[in-house]
């Protein structure tokens, strides 16, 4: 994430992220510096586009970058 967010922002981001269609799970890792999102591969672009917008709006300009993804079977 491009900047720190407050606990209140983190809670709102998670609430909204969990409401995004096709998100199976969303949770913060490492003191809210990373977010783990579970979705199917084919839904990833749509889900991440929504999350980028949520982070920017709720986190007042906070940007997220893609670190990678793993198959659940791994």
Secondary structure, DSSP 8 states (H G I E B T S, - for coil): --S---HHHHHHHHHHHHHSTT--EEEEETTTTEEEEE--GGGHHHHHHHHHHHHHHHTTS----------TT-
